[in-house]
Amino acid sequence: MTDEQFIKRCYELAINAGKKGFDTFGAVLVHNGNILEEAENTSDYEKKIFGHAEFNLVHKCANKYSDDVLADSVLYTSCAPCERCLGAIASLGVRKVVCGVSYKEFSKLTPVDYEPVDREGLLAKLGIKMTLKESVLEDEGMHVFEWWGGEYRLLEELIAEMDEVKRRRVLDETN
């Protein structure tokens, strides 16, 4: 299977999570072309439960697979992982992460603007060798967010809403 096929599976998992009322993220761990584990987002912000898909996947894999298998595996995720998830992935020993939606593109759906960060370089300074590949079927991946939180909304509406949040924040900062 190809990167695109595994990313499509992540998108399926993400939409499934969204239809359950969660944020739309999915992840799979692949070794030698076979999916070992899959996970969806199960975060519950009201209960303060951190259930990002990548973090859930790490928990499924911890103490289940050998260090050699994990180091030789690829973690695919529907969207570039947050720093907390990236740290969890690094602790697992996975050396390659492939992301559907990039950090830059995802920032269109967050209240903060994109700022480039050399995550591979930062991890390398900690002695962690990891490569991040972004933007695999990214346009398709952005539309996965239309299922965010269980309610279907057009991507353009979601981006416009965040643009307004960012605009208001800039206005508040200048006043």
C-alpha positions in Angstrom: 0.0 0.0 0.0 1.1 3.6 -0.5 1.2 6.6 1.8 -2.0 7.9 0.1 -3.8 4.6 0.9 -2.8 4.8 4.6 -3.7 8.4 4.8 -7.1 7.7 3.3 -7.6 5.2 6.1 -6.7 7.9 8.6 -9.3 10.1 7.0 -12.0 7.4 7.3 -11.1 7.0 11.0 -11.2 10.8 11.5 -14.7 11.1 9.9 -15.9 8.2 12.0 -14.7 10.1 15.1 -16.4 13.2 14.0 -19.7 11.5 13.4 -19.4 10.3 17.0 -19.2 13.9 18.2 -15.4 14.0 18.6 -12.8 16.1 16.8 -11.9 14.6 13.4 -8.5 12.9 13.7 -7.4 9.4 13.0 -4.1 7.5 13.0 -2.6 4.2 12.0 0.7 2.4 12.7 2.1 0.5 9.8 4.8 -2.1 9.7 6.0 -3.8 6.5 2.9 -2.5 4.7 0.5 -3.9 7.2 -1.6 -1.9 9.6 -0.8 -3.0 13.2 -3.1 -0.6 15.1 -5.7 2.1 14.4 -7.0 4.9 16.6 -9.6 7.7 16.5 -9.8 10.9 18.5 -11.8 10.4 21.7 -11.0 13.7 23.5 -13.6 14.9 25.9 -12.9 18.6 26.8 -15.7 18.8 29.4 -14.2 15.9 31.3 -10.6 17.1 30.5 -9.7 13.8 28.8 -6.9 14.1 26.3 -7.8 11.5 23.7 -6.0 12.6 20.5 -5.8 9.9 17.9 -2.0 9.7 17.9 -1.9 9.6 21.7 -4.5 6.8 21.7 -2.5 4.9 19.1 0.7 5.2 21.2 -1.2 3.8 24.2 -2.4 0.8 22.1 1.2 0.1 21.0 3.1 0.7 24.2 4.5 -2.6 25.7 2.9 -4.5 22.8 5.5 -4.3 20.0 9.3 -4.6 20.2 11.5 -1.5 19.9 12.7 -2.9 16.6 9.2 -3.2 15.1 8.3 0.3 16.3 11.5 1.8 15.0 10.8 0.2 11.6 7.2 1.3 11.5 5.5 4.4 10.1 2.8 6.3 12.0 0.3 7.8 9.6 -2.0 10.6 10.9 -4.8 12.6 9.3 -3.3 15.8 10.6 0.2 16.9 11.8 0.3 16.0 15.5 0.3 18.4 18.3 3.5 18.7 20.3 2.1 16.5 23.1 1.4 13.7 20.6 4.7 14.2 18.8 6.4 13.7 22.2 4.4 10.5 22.8 5.2 9.2 19.3 8.9 9.9 19.9 8.7 8.1 23.2 7.4 5.0 21.4 10.5 5.0 19.2 8.7 5.5 15.9 11.1 7.3 13.5 8.8 8.3 10.6 5.5 10.2 10.7 3.4 10.8 7.7 0.7 13.5 8.0 -2.3 14.2 5.7 -2.9 17.9 6.7 0.2 20.0 7.4 0.7 22.3 10.4 0.5 25.3 8.1 -2.9 24.2 6.5 -4.4 23.2 9.8 -3.7 26.6 11.3 -6.5 27.9 9.1 -8.8 26.1 11.5 -7.2 27.3 14.7 -7.3 30.7 16.5 -3.6 31.2 16.1 -1.6 31.9 12.9 0.9 29.4 11.5 4.5 29.8 12.7 7.1 27.5 11.2 8.9 25.3 13.7 11.7 22.9 12.9 10.3 20.0 14.9 12.7 17.5 13.4 15.6 19.7 14.4 14.2 20.1 17.9 13.8 16.4 18.3 17.3 15.8 17.0 18.7 18.1 19.7 17.1 15.7 22.2 18.8 12.8 20.4 15.6 11.7 18.7 15.8 10.8 15.0 12.4 11.3 13.4 11.2 12.5 10.0 7.9 14.2 9.3 6.3 14.1 5.9 3.4 16.5 5.6 0.6 17.3 3.0 -0.4 13.9 1.8 -3.8 14.2 0.1 -4.0 17.5 2.0 -7.0 19.0 0.1 -9.0 15.9 0.8 -7.9 16.0 4.4 -9.0 19.5 5.0 -12.5 18.5 4.0 -12.5 15.8 6.7 -12.8 18.7 9.2 -16.3 19.3 7.9 -17.4 16.6 10.3 -15.7 18.3 13.3 -17.6 17.6 16.5 -20.4 15.6 15.0 -22.0 18.4 13.0 -21.4 18.7 9.2 -20.3 22.2 8.2 -18.7 23.3 5.0 -14.9 23.9 5.2 -15.3 27.4 3.9 -17.6 28.3 6.8 -15.1 26.8 9.4 -12.2 28.8 7.9 -14.2 32.0 7.7 -15.2 31.5 11.4 -11.6 31.2 12.4 -10.6 34.2 10.2 -13.1 36.2 12.2 -11.7 35.0 15.5 -8.2 35.9 14.4 -9.4 39.3 13.2 -11.1 40.1 16.5 -8.0 39.0 18.4 -5.8 41.4 16.4 -8.3 44.2 17.0 -8.4 43.5 20.7 -4.6 43.5 20.9 -4.4 46.9 19.1 -6.9 48.5 21.5 
